[in-house]
Amino acid sequence: MPQNMNAIGMVELSSIATAYLVQDRMLKTSDVKLMIARTICSGKYMVLIGGDVAAVTESVSAGAEAASRGLIEQLVIPSIDPQVFPAIAGTVELRQADKGALGVLESFSVTAAVRGADAAVKSSEVTLFRMHLAMALGGKAFMLLTGSVANVTAAVESGASEIGELGMLVSKQIIPQPRDELFRDYI
């Protein structure tokens, strides 16, 4: 397992059979951690890895090369904010004291959502507590974050700007005093 998890990489593929070859190539190429490898809506497949920048970059390049025509998208984010990993894994536990305003960002693309999440948490003091990536969403993705109204607003605007530059923004919402039920995971 990689010692330094400061980068994230992803490939999205149109062929499930090809995805298995790509996943194998990515894991054999570099010392990276497999975070997610699964089918996603619309009959696609995604492979998401973490590790140091050089290993992730090398692994994603090898995966993209192996994918050939099956590659839809690829992504490497160096120096990713550490909050993104547990939000993707769904392991963030919020205490009542952590719950503030709720920010929601929705994207047409998984890679755009990951880029938006990184931009959001780097821009303001918020807690990114959940990322839903393409499962039961028709290939879309969304994230949930919390903090003060001002910080959530700044984070949502920053994330929306990043996603919007890619033409992938579906919606953004800021809820100042959400009911506690909105922090539960229903998907």
Backbone bond lengths (Angstrom), bond angles and torsions (degrees), N, CA, C in turn:
res aa  C-N    CA-C-N  psi(-1)  N-CA   C-N-CA  omega(-1)  CA-C   N-CA-C  phi
1 M - - - 1.451 - - 1.533 108.94 -
2 P 1.342 117.36 140.01 1.460 120.45 -177.75 1.524 111.85 -64.04
3 Q 1.312 114.90 143.82 1.456 120.53 179.32 1.521 112.24 -78.57
4 N 1.325 117.26 -38.82 1.452 121.86 -172.27 1.530 109.87 -113.03
5 M 1.321 117.10 102.77 1.471 121.37 -179.29 1.526 107.98 -96.90
6 N 1.338 116.35 83.44 1.463 119.39 180.00 1.522 112.93 -122.83
7 A 1.334 115.93 9.35 1.463 119.71 178.45 1.525 108.41 -142.21
8 I 1.322 114.57 155.09 1.455 121.03 177.49 1.528 107.48 -129.62
9 G 1.317 115.37 144.16 1.449 120.61 178.60 1.513 110.09 -137.53
10 M 1.329 115.64 152.38 1.444 119.83 -178.12 1.516 110.38 -151.60
11 V 1.324 115.01 145.82 1.456 121.05 167.29 1.522 107.14 -127.95
12 E 1.317 115.17 140.71 1.459 122.13 176.20 1.518 106.55 -117.40
13 L 1.324 115.38 131.96 1.458 120.65 -170.68 1.523 112.00 -126.66
14 S 1.321 115.30 151.85 1.460 120.95 179.67 1.520 112.55 -90.61
15 S 1.325 118.11 -12.96 1.460 122.74 -178.04 1.520 110.50 -120.66
16 I 1.311 116.17 126.41 1.463 120.54 179.15 1.525 110.34 -70.09
17 A 1.326 117.54 -41.94 1.462 120.57 178.75 1.527 110.76 -60.71
18 T 1.320 116.51 -45.63 1.465 120.72 177.86 1.520 110.67 -63.34
19 A 1.319 117.18 -33.79 1.465 121.28 -178.89 1.527 112.02 -60.05
20 Y 1.318 116.80 -36.12 1.468 118.76 178.58 1.524 110.88 -66.00
21 L 1.311 117.01 -40.86 1.460 121.20 175.96 1.529 109.98 -62.37
22 V 1.326 116.58 -46.02 1.468 122.22 -179.10 1.527 110.58 -61.53
23 Q 1.314 116.38 -46.65 1.466 121.06 179.98 1.527 110.51 -58.85
24 D 1.321 117.28 -45.52 1.456 121.37 178.51 1.527 110.97 -60.32
25 R 1.326 116.67 -45.58 1.460 121.43 -179.68 1.533 110.57 -62.17
26 M 1.329 116.34 -43.04 1.465 119.95 -178.89 1.532 111.33 -62.74
27 L 1.316 116.40 -42.49 1.467 120.34 -177.23 1.522 112.32 -74.23
28 K 1.318 117.69 -28.22 1.467 120.82 178.47 1.529 112.55 -82.29
29 T 1.323 116.85 -21.18 1.462 121.05 -175.29 1.520 112.84 -75.79
30 S 1.327 117.47 -40.83 1.465 121.04 -173.02 1.516 111.05 -144.40
31 D 1.329 114.60 164.74 1.463 121.78 176.98 1.527 108.31 -81.41
32 V 1.327 116.24 87.03 1.460 122.49 179.41 1.521 109.20 -125.61
33 K 1.324 115.58 161.66 1.465 121.23 176.92 1.524 108.22 -102.85
34 L 1.311 116.13 128.00 1.455 121.45 174.81 1.528 107.74 -76.92
35 M 1.325 116.21 118.91 1.459 121.10 -178.86 1.522 111.20 -98.00
36 I 1.326 116.37 -45.59 1.460 121.62 179.11 1.521 107.96 -146.26
37 A 1.310 115.80 135.76 1.467 122.37 170.57 1.519 105.13 -145.88
38 R 1.345 115.94 110.64 1.465 118.42 -175.83 1.520 111.26 -165.64
39 T 1.312 113.27 164.46 1.453 118.72 172.29 1.516 107.89 -72.11
40 I 1.313 114.95 149.80 1.457 121.34 175.65 1.523 107.82 -131.23
41 C 1.293 115.57 166.85 1.460 120.33 -175.75 1.518 112.18 -54.34
42 S 1.271 113.82 156.34 1.462 125.44 -177.26 1.516 111.94 72.77
43 G 1.342 117.38 21.30 1.457 120.68 175.43 1.514 114.93 73.07
44 K 1.320 117.03 24.90 1.463 121.06 -179.54 1.529 109.76 -104.17
45 Y 1.326 115.65 178.11 1.467 122.17 -179.35 1.520 107.37 -141.06
46 M 1.340 116.06 141.07 1.458 118.78 176.35 1.517 110.37 -127.58
47 V 1.321 114.13 145.01 1.456 122.70 175.30 1.521 106.19 -123.93
48 L 1.336 116.61 121.37 1.461 123.12 -177.61 1.523 107.97 -121.59
49 I 1.337 116.13 126.61 1.461 121.97 -177.27 1.525 110.36 -127.50
50 G 1.325 115.17 161.88 1.459 121.75 173.91 1.516 109.67 -135.02
51 G 1.317 115.80 159.36 1.459 121.58 178.51 1.508 110.17 162.18
52 D 1.328 116.65 -162.72 1.460 117.94 176.79 1.529 108.77 -78.22
53 V 1.315 115.42 161.70 1.467 121.60 -171.54 1.528 112.13 -56.30
54 A 1.318 117.21 -47.87 1.461 120.18 -177.05 1.527 111.47 -63.56
55 A 1.333 117.16 -43.82 1.462 120.76 -178.97 1.521 111.45 -66.02
56 V 1.332 116.70 -43.12 1.466 120.41 179.64 1.521 110.40 -65.01
57 T 1.311 117.22 -44.16 1.465 121.12 179.60 1.526 110.66 -60.50
58 E 1.319 116.38 -46.10 1.462 120.86 179.39 1.530 111.17 -63.75
59 S 1.306 116.95 -42.56 1.460 121.85 -179.12 1.530 111.98 -64.89
60 V 1.321 117.10 -45.29 1.469 120.91 179.31 1.521 110.36 -65.04
61 S 1.316 117.97 -40.90 1.467 120.82 177.50 1.527 111.16 -60.61
62 A 1.324 116.15 -43.91 1.470 120.02 178.71 1.524 110.75 -64.73
63 G 1.318 117.07 -40.09 1.459 120.61 178.16 1.515 112.10 -65.07
64 A 1.319 116.83 -42.84 1.473 121.08 179.27 1.525 110.54 -63.83
65 E 1.330 116.27 -39.55 1.462 119.86 178.83 1.529 110.71 -65.78
66 A 1.317 116.97 -41.46 1.464 121.15 -179.95 1.530 111.64 -68.79
67 A 1.325 116.91 -27.44 1.462 121.82 -176.37 1.515 112.72 -70.40
68 S 1.302 116.06 -30.78 1.459 121.03 -178.08 1.527 109.93 55.20
69 R 1.325 116.68 -125.32 1.468 120.32 -176.99 1.531 113.00 -74.35
70 G 1.320 118.31 -10.39 1.465 121.11 -178.89 1.509 114.44 -80.29
71 L 1.337 117.84 -5.49 1.458 121.39 -177.70 1.523 110.65 -77.27
72 I 1.330 116.24 126.21 1.458 121.51 174.78 1.528 109.42 -96.95
73 E 1.331 115.58 -49.60 1.457 120.85 -176.60 1.521 109.52 -152.50
74 Q 1.322 115.62 151.99 1.458 120.93 172.49 1.517 108.48 -136.75
75 L 1.332 115.39 155.52 1.455 120.54 -174.42 1.518 109.63 -152.24
76 V 1.329 115.82 137.71 1.464 122.52 168.16 1.523 106.02 -134.57
77 I 1.323 116.27 126.74 1.462 120.35 174.08 1.530 107.27 -118.87
78 P 1.342 116.87 106.64 1.468 119.62 175.45 1.527 109.33 -76.66
79 S 1.297 116.37 154.88 1.474 121.88 177.24 1.525 111.69 53.72
80 I 1.314 116.68 43.72 1.459 120.80 179.80 1.524 109.89 -69.16
81 D 1.310 116.12 145.40 1.460 120.48 178.15 1.528 109.36 -63.81
82 P 1.331 118.10 134.82 1.463 120.87 -177.19 1.534 114.41 -61.44
83 Q 1.319 118.80 -17.84 1.466 120.52 178.37 1.522 113.11 -67.58
84 V 1.324 117.30 -23.74 1.459 120.29 -173.97 1.528 111.79 -67.51
85 F 1.333 118.05 -39.90 1.467 121.13 -177.79 1.533 112.60 -58.60
86 P 1.339 119.75 -55.19 1.475 118.34 -179.10 1.526 113.21 -67.31
87 A 1.327 118.19 -28.44 1.472 119.90 177.48 1.521 110.26 -66.45
88 I 1.327 117.34 -39.73 1.468 121.09 176.54 1.528 110.10 -66.46
89 A 1.316 116.41 -42.12 1.467 121.15 -178.62 1.528 112.30 -71.97
90 G 1.325 117.29 -15.75 1.464 120.47 -178.87 1.509 113.43 73.87
91 T 1.344 116.36 30.14 1.462 120.01 -175.75 1.523 113.61 -107.12
92 V 1.323 118.14 8.61 1.465 120.48 -179.87 1.522 108.75 -81.98
93 E 1.308 116.36 124.56 1.467 122.22 176.43 1.524 108.03 -108.74
94 L 1.314 115.71 119.90 1.462 120.09 178.75 1.521 110.55 -91.01
95 R 1.321 115.70 134.69 1.462 120.69 169.97 1.519 107.35 -86.20
96 Q 1.285 118.02 160.30 1.463 121.71 179.55 1.530 110.36 -56.01
97 A 1.338 116.59 -38.42 1.463 121.01 -178.81 1.528 112.14 -67.24
98 D 1.340 117.79 -21.37 1.464 121.72 -179.73 1.522 112.86 -80.04
99 K 1.327 116.78 -17.58 1.458 121.02 -172.85 1.520 110.86 -82.05
100 G 1.328 114.46 122.56 1.457 121.52 176.82 1.509 108.62 -131.55
101 A 1.304 115.97 -137.98 1.455 120.25 175.29 1.533 107.95 -62.90
102 L 1.319 115.62 154.02 1.461 120.79 -179.75 1.518 109.05 -112.73
103 G 1.324 116.15 128.17 1.453 122.03 175.21 1.519 109.35 -112.02
104 V 1.326 116.20 137.16 1.457 121.72 179.86 1.530 107.49 -129.58
105 L 1.313 116.00 128.03 1.459 122.53 174.59 1.521 108.37 -122.80
106 E 1.329 116.24 131.61 1.459 121.95 -177.89 1.526 109.15 -123.29
107 S 1.338 114.72 135.80 1.462 121.22 -175.15 1.530 110.67 -130.16
108 F 1.328 115.68 150.20 1.458 121.00 173.72 1.525 111.78 -74.82
109 S 1.331 118.27 -12.75 1.463 121.94 -172.33 1.521 110.48 -133.52
110 V 1.322 116.18 141.52 1.458 121.57 176.76 1.526 110.31 -65.75
111 T 1.319 117.69 -46.88 1.469 119.68 -178.25 1.525 111.14 -62.81
112 A 1.318 117.74 -38.73 1.468 120.24 177.49 1.522 110.57 -64.89
113 A 1.318 117.54 -38.10 1.464 120.72 179.04 1.525 111.42 -64.92
114 V 1.321 117.12 -41.64 1.470 120.35 178.85 1.527 109.69 -64.31
115 R 1.322 116.82 -43.71 1.469 120.05 176.93 1.523 110.84 -62.70
116 G 1.321 117.35 -41.34 1.462 121.51 178.65 1.516 112.53 -65.25
117 A 1.313 116.81 -39.42 1.469 120.76 178.63 1.522 110.70 -63.51
118 D 1.314 116.24 -44.28 1.466 120.57 178.62 1.532 110.45 -60.49
119 A 1.319 116.85 -45.72 1.466 121.04 179.04 1.529 111.03 -63.49
120 A 1.319 116.80 -40.97 1.470 120.77 -177.88 1.525 111.80 -62.34
121 V 1.333 117.04 -49.82 1.463 119.25 -175.95 1.522 112.86 -74.05
122 K 1.328 117.30 -22.46 1.462 119.83 176.19 1.523 111.74 -78.50
123 S 1.324 117.77 -18.58 1.459 120.63 -174.18 1.520 113.97 -89.69
124 S 1.313 117.51 -19.60 1.455 119.73 -171.85 1.524 110.30 -158.49
125 E 1.313 116.20 159.63 1.462 120.53 -179.88 1.531 109.73 -82.61
126 V 1.327 114.94 93.98 1.459 122.80 179.40 1.523 108.24 -136.36
127 T 1.315 115.41 168.23 1.451 121.20 174.37 1.524 108.57 -112.66
128 L 1.313 115.73 116.38 1.459 121.95 173.62 1.523 105.27 -84.30
129 F 1.333 116.67 114.09 1.451 117.03 -173.91 1.516 114.82 -114.25
130 R 1.311 118.73 -9.61 1.455 118.62 178.05 1.522 110.75 -157.27
131 M 1.333 115.41 137.21 1.461 121.95 171.25 1.518 107.76 -131.08
132 H 1.305 116.38 125.87 1.467 122.41 176.75 1.523 106.62 -107.96
133 L 1.311 115.69 119.44 1.456 121.00 -173.34 1.522 111.53 -113.53
134 A 1.299 116.76 92.18 1.464 125.41 165.71 1.518 117.06 71.42
135 M 1.295 120.47 -7.96 1.465 120.64 -179.64 1.524 109.17 -85.23
136 A 1.321 115.18 125.45 1.466 123.18 179.71 1.530 111.35 61.98
137 L 1.323 116.23 26.99 1.462 121.11 -177.08 1.524 112.51 -130.63
138 G 1.298 118.20 12.87 1.460 120.29 -178.80 1.516 112.97 63.69
139 G 1.332 117.18 29.17 1.453 121.56 179.30 1.517 114.37 89.93
140 K 1.336 117.08 -5.89 1.464 120.12 178.79 1.534 110.35 -81.43
141 A 1.320 116.22 176.20 1.455 122.27 177.87 1.523 108.56 -143.86
142 F 1.332 115.80 153.53 1.460 119.05 172.71 1.517 110.25 -147.65
143 M 1.327 114.75 161.53 1.456 121.30 -180.00 1.513 109.56 -134.10
144 L 1.336 114.85 154.56 1.453 122.78 177.42 1.516 108.09 -124.14
145 L 1.333 116.17 134.35 1.460 120.51 176.76 1.518 109.22 -139.98
146 T 1.324 115.85 159.90 1.454 120.33 -176.82 1.530 110.64 -142.66
147 G 1.322 114.90 159.34 1.458 123.44 -179.47 1.511 108.47 160.81
148 S 1.320 116.65 -162.23 1.467 119.95 177.42 1.529 108.52 -67.05
149 V 1.311 116.30 158.38 1.466 120.61 -179.74 1.531 110.17 -56.87
150 A 1.329 117.31 -45.20 1.469 120.62 -178.78 1.527 111.43 -62.88
151 N 1.322 116.69 -44.43 1.466 119.99 -178.80 1.528 111.82 -69.28
152 V 1.320 117.04 -40.55 1.466 120.12 178.00 1.523 109.87 -64.43
153 T 1.320 116.45 -41.45 1.468 120.06 178.77 1.525 110.52 -60.65
154 A 1.322 116.66 -46.30 1.466 120.50 179.61 1.529 110.97 -63.14
155 A 1.331 116.89 -42.76 1.460 120.58 -179.16 1.526 111.42 -65.98
156 V 1.320 116.45 -44.32 1.468 120.49 -179.94 1.527 109.97 -62.79
157 E 1.315 117.63 -43.06 1.472 120.52 179.16 1.527 111.15 -62.91
158 S 1.328 116.95 -41.65 1.463 120.44 179.32 1.526 111.12 -65.99
159 G 1.322 116.72 -46.61 1.462 120.52 178.24 1.516 111.97 -63.46
160 A 1.338 116.64 -41.74 1.464 121.21 179.32 1.528 111.14 -64.34
161 S 1.314 116.28 -36.81 1.464 120.28 177.94 1.526 110.67 -62.90
162 E 1.334 116.61 -45.57 1.464 121.48 178.99 1.527 110.84 -62.26
163 I 1.312 116.87 -47.73 1.468 121.13 179.66 1.528 110.42 -65.88
164 G 1.325 116.25 -40.56 1.462 121.42 -179.79 1.515 113.32 -63.72
165 E 1.338 117.04 -36.30 1.469 120.36 177.46 1.524 111.56 -61.03
166 L 1.312 116.04 -25.38 1.464 121.17 178.97 1.529 111.40 -90.78
167 G 1.329 116.53 -1.99 1.459 121.09 -178.67 1.513 113.23 71.73
168 M 1.331 117.94 26.42 1.460 121.52 -173.13 1.526 114.46 -117.70
169 L 1.321 118.69 6.40 1.460 120.44 -177.87 1.526 110.73 -75.43
170 V 1.335 116.03 125.64 1.459 122.16 174.81 1.522 109.00 -92.85
171 S 1.342 115.68 -53.23 1.462 119.69 -176.48 1.521 110.09 -163.70
172 K 1.310 114.90 160.25 1.469 121.95 174.10 1.524 106.97 -141.72
173 Q 1.318 116.02 141.01 1.459 120.84 179.35 1.513 109.79 -141.34
174 I 1.326 115.14 145.88 1.455 122.35 174.00 1.515 106.11 -126.91
175 I 1.328 116.10 124.28 1.458 121.72 -178.68 1.523 107.03 -116.66
176 P 1.348 117.46 108.41 1.460 120.85 -172.62 1.533 115.67 -63.30
177 Q 1.297 119.28 -44.41 1.466 121.40 -177.97 1.529 109.05 -131.27
178 P 1.308 116.76 72.94 1.460 119.46 -174.92 1.522 112.05 -70.70
179 R 1.303 114.81 150.42 1.460 120.14 170.77 1.518 108.08 -66.78
180 D 1.309 117.02 151.70 1.459 122.91 -176.97 1.536 112.37 -59.32
181 E 1.328 116.86 -30.93 1.467 120.26 -179.55 1.523 112.62 -60.24
182 L 1.315 118.72 -26.01 1.458 121.78 -178.51 1.530 113.14 -69.31
183 F 1.320 116.54 -15.71 1.468 120.82 178.41 1.519 113.20 -87.83
184 R 1.322 116.72 -6.99 1.462 120.77 178.38 1.514 110.13 -81.67
185 D 1.304 115.39 155.32 1.458 121.44 -179.20 1.519 109.01 -97.44
186 Y 1.308 116.57 115.85 1.457 120.94 -177.91 1.512 114.04 -107.25
187 I 1.322 118.92 -6.68 1.473 119.80 -179.11 1.510 109.25 -94.41
